[in-house]
């Protein structure tokens, strides 16, 4: 099955809101745009074989890794304000004397097309100076071109024996259209994620306020519900839905694995709920907590399929046009907030700060050295906490390194650092 069909089915199958679907990468539209770019290049005599040959010589010559003042046989870049719009630019080196391309490997037909483009009043010429000898021994000496004064005035050999060259910009209308569509869609995705993320943070903050009120209550019923939430959060922490601390798969989970971990948590929770005593308010809060996780997983999955669509369409663009666009635009496109932001890490941090820390787990009271409940816990400058008895033993033995982070902080600990 082709990816375009898989992508469309994924958008429809996962029951995303219509607003999300409208903001997704328009893969089929961009594919059609690529075909128009191909046609434009063919008209100019720049088929994929020709451009691939040019890039090979760029890769072995001085232009690929040389300084900015060195000429390039072919160069592809983006210009403009990336936050608003940008324009792709393809330039090819030419001889300012007659407008012929500075390359012996181009076909005669391609050379003639580029010379006519150089002669056109619309051609944009820029002057640069080669530090090396000529980049091609053959020249098509037909149809000498009248050059811009900026090129002809400097038509002299350099002091180190170099050769004057100029570059001609190749206009690609469909190419610009392709990236303008893509930029617009990434902007829409950024706005969508920003709104959804704010809604999730608002939901989490509301949950946190409810748990704080529950914890501050002195009633026996409230204490029972706090203990119930402690058990719920213990299951949730053990499930490691969004982040793994295990050595074999440490780090951020993808949407698929996070979904499986969340399903494992819900199964354990279903068994626990049979013995928990949750009031109406806590039951409503638990439903909201589950809803926050479900929405976050759905947003992560939507983000991932759009990332895949971006990777696929850029790969297809390069394969069919040989413009090496990914090298030119990967930084501007892949650093877009929707593509760069790690939702799993952000969500885990937010829930930890706003929810899980409100009702600490038993492990939060254990000393990492003796694994007993901390007696007069002391917070070191590195923010790690140990019981005062273990720190006294370490100080007597002149052990200054924190057992967790190895910073030199143990000997400076005093009784004034005891946590109340």
N, C-alpha and C positions, 0 to 999 in steps of 0.2 A: 504494500500500500504506500502510495506517495505521501510525503510529509504534509503537503498542503491539505490533503484529505484527513490525515490523522489529526492535524492541528485543529481543523474545523470541527471534527467529531469530538475532540477533547473539550472544546469550548461549549459545545452543546450538551455533552454527556454530563459534565460536572455541575450543571445547574447554576452557572454564574449569572449574576444580575445583568440585564441588558446593557446597563451603563458600562460594565466591565467588558462585555463583548465588543461594544462599540469602540472601546479604547485599545483593544488588542492590536498587535501587529497585523496589518493587512497583507498577508503573505502572498495571496494570489495577485493582488494589484501590483505589488512590487515585482513579482515575476514577469508580468506583462511589461513593466517599465524596463526591465533588464533586456528584453527582446528589442525594444526601441534603441537602447544604448548600443547593442550589437549592430543594428542596422546602420546607425550613424557612423560607427567605426569602420564598417565595411565600405561605406561610401568614400571614406577618406583613405582607403587602402590599408587600414590598420586592423587587419584580422588578428585572431588570437595567436596564430603562428608568428606573425611579424612582431607583435608586441612581446611575446615570450622571448623571441630572439634578442630584442632590444634589452629586455631586463637581464638576460643572461650576460650581456656585455657590460651592463651597469654593475652587475655583481662581481665581475672579474676586473673591472677598471677602477680608477681612482674615485669615481663619483659616489660609489656606494658607501665608502667609509671615509672619504676625504673631507676637506674643509668646505665651508659654505661658499667660498669664492671659486671653487672648481666647477667646470661645466659638467652637465649631465646629459647623456644621450636622450634619456627620457626621465621625466620627473612628474609624480602625481601627488597633489597635496590639497588641503582644504584651506580656504581663506574666508575671512569674515568673522562676525561675532557668533560664537558657537551657541550662546544662550538664546539668540534670536534666529539667526539663519547663517548658513555657510555655503560657499560655492566651490565645488570641486574644480581643480585646475590641472590640466594636462599640458605639459610643455615638452618640446623636442628641440634638441640643439641643431642649429643650421649654420652654414657658412655665410657671413654677412656680405661677402662679395657677390654671390649669385643666388642666395636663398636656397641652395640645395642642402638637404639634411646631412649632418656630420656623421654619416654612417654608411659603410660600404655594403652592408648586408640588406638594406632595403631594396625592394623591387623597383624597377624603373617607373612603374605606374604609381607606386606610393610616393616616390620622390617628386614626380610631376604634380601630384595633388598637393603635396606640402609646399612646393615652390609657388604654386598659384595662390595658396593660402597666405604665404609670406608676402606676396605682391599685393594682396588685397588691402584696402584701406582699413579694414577691421582687424588686421593682424596686430597683435601686441608684441612688440619687440623689446627685449632687455639685453643689455650688454654684459658679458662676463669674459674673463680671460683664462685660458687654459695654462696650467703649469706643466703639462706634458705635451708631447708631439701631437700630430693629427690623429683623430680617432678613426679615420678610414682612408684608405689609399685611393679608392675609386671616387670619381665625381661625375655626375651627369652634367656635361658642360653645355647642354642645350638650354634655351630660354633664360638668359641671364636676367636677374631680377633687379629692379631699382630698389635700393634699401633706404630705410629711415636714416636721417642725418646723424642720429646718435650712433648708428652702427658704422657708417662710412667714415665719419670724422675720426674714429679710433681704429681704423683698418690698418694697423701696423703690427709687426711682430713685437712681442714683449722683449725686455732686456735679457731674459734667460732663455730666449729662443722659442718661447711659447707661441701660440697661435690665437688670433682673435676669433671668438665665436659669439653667436647670439642665440636666443631662444625664441621660438614661436609658440604661442598659446593656441591649442586646438579647442575650438568651441564644441561643447557637448551638452546640448539642451536637455536631452533625456536623462543624462547623468545627474545634472543639477536637480531635475524633477525627482529622481529616485531618492536623493538624500534629503531633499526638503520634505518629502512625504514621511520618510523615516524619522527625521528630527521632530516633526509635528506629532507623530504617534508616540515617540518616547516622552515628549513633553506631557501629552495626555496621560500616559501611564504614571509619570511622576506626580501629577496632580491627583490622580486616583489614589495612589498609594498614600500620599500625604493625608488625604481626607480620611481614608480607612484607618490609618495608623492613629490619628488623633481620636477617632471614635473608640478604638480599642483601649487607648490609654485612659480615656474618660470612663469607660466601663470598669477598668481595673481600679481606678481611683475611687469610684463609687463603692466598689466591693471593699476596698481597704478601709474606707470610712465606717462601713457597717461592722467590720470585724473589730475595729478599734473601740466602737461603742459597746460591742458585745464583751470585749475583754475588760473594759473599765467597769462593767456592771458588777455589783457585789452579790447578786442573787445566786442561789445554789443552782438554779436552772441554767444560768449563763455560764457558770463554771463547767457544767456538764457539756454544754455545747462547745465551749472553747476546747475542751479535751477531745471532743469529736472532730473538730477542725484540725487539731494537732495530728490525729490519725489520718485524716484525709490528705493533709499536706505531706505526711510521711510517705504515703503511697505515691503521691505525685512526684516527690523528689526522687524516690527510688526508681520511678519509671524513666526519668531523664528524657522527657519527651523531645525537647528541642536541642539539648546539648548533652554530649556524652563525656564522661570522665574516665572511661575505660581506655587502657593503653592501645588496644587493637583498633578502636574506632573513635579516638578522642577528637572532640571538636564539634562543630555545628552539624546537625543532621539535615539531610535533604527532606523534602516534603513527604516522600514515600515512607522513609524510615520513621519520621516523626509521627506520621499517621498510625503506623503499626504500634509504636510505643504508646500512643494515646489510647488506642483500642485496648491494649493490655491494661492500662490504668483503669479504664472504664469497667472492665471485667472484674478487676480486684475491688473496685469501689462498689459494684453491685452486691458483692458478697458482704462487704463491710457495712453497707447501708441497712442490712437486715438487723444488725445489732446496735446501730447508732440511734441516738435519740435526738433528732433535730426538730426544732420548732418550726413554725411556719416561716418565720423570717429567714432562718438559716437554710431551709429547704429552697426558698426562692433565691437566696444568694448562691447556693450550690449550682442551681440551674444556670444562673448568670455566669458563673465561673466556667462551666462546661461550654456554654455558648461562646464565650471569649476565645477559648481554645479552638473550637470548631471553626470559627471565622478566621482566626489566624492561620490555621492549617490550609484553609481554602485560599487565602491570599498568597501564602507561600507557594502553593501549587500553581496558581495563576501566574505568579512571577516567574517560576521556573519554565513553564511552557513558552512564555514570551521570550525569555533568554535563549531558549533553544531555537525559537523561530528567528531571532536576530542572528544567531550563529549560522544557521542554515542558509538564510537569504544572503548573508555576506559571502559565505563560501561559494554559493551559486553565482553571485555577481562576479567574483574573481575568476571562477572557472570559465564563464562564458564571455568575459570581456578582456581578461588578462591585464587588468589595470592595477592589480595589487592594492585594491582599495582598503583591505583590512589593515595593512600597515599604516596607511595614512589616516584612517578614521577610527581605529580601535580605541584610542585613548579618549577621543571626544564622545564616542557612542557608549562604550562600556563603562565609562565613569559617570554616566547619567545616573541620578539618584535611584531610579527604579531598578537599574541593572547592577548597581554597586552596593546598595545598602543590604546588610545582612539582617533580615527580619527575625530569624530565629534567635540570634544573639541579643538583639534589641529587646525582643519580647521576654526572653528569659531574665534579662537584667531588670526590666520593668516589673515583672511579676514577683521577682525576688525582693525588690526594694519596697513595693507597694503592698504585697500580700504576705509572702512567706515569712518575712522578718517580723511581722506583727505577732505571730504565734510561734515562737522558737521551738525547735525540736529538742529532744533530750540530748542529742549529740552536741548541740550548741552549748551545753553546760558542762561538757566533759573536758578535762585537761588533756591535751594531745600527748603529754608525757606519761602520766600515770593512768590515764583513761578512767579516772574516778571523777565524780562531781567536783568541780573546782571549789576549793576552800579559799575564800578571799581571792578571787581571780584578779590578776594583774595584767593590764594592757601595756604591752611594750610599744616603743616608738614605731615599730613596723606594723602595729595594729593587731598583732597576734596575742592571744590571751592564754595564760597558764596560771595554775594555782600557785599561791605564794610559797608553799612548801617546796615545790619542785624548783622554783627559781632560786630559793635560798640555797638549796643543795648545789645548783649549778654555779652560783656565785662563790660558794666556799671552795669549789673545785676550779675556780677561775675560768669557767667555760663561758665565753662571751657571745658565741654564735647562737642566734635563734634556731631552735631545732627544725623549724619549718622553712624559713627563707635564708638562713645562714648570715643574716646581717649582724654586725657587732652592736648588740643592744641590751644584752642580758645584764651586764655589770652596772649599767646606768639605772636599772630599775630600782625604785624605792617604794616605800609603803604609801606614798602619796598617789601612786598609780592604781591603787586597789579600786576595783569597780564596785560601786554601791548597788 
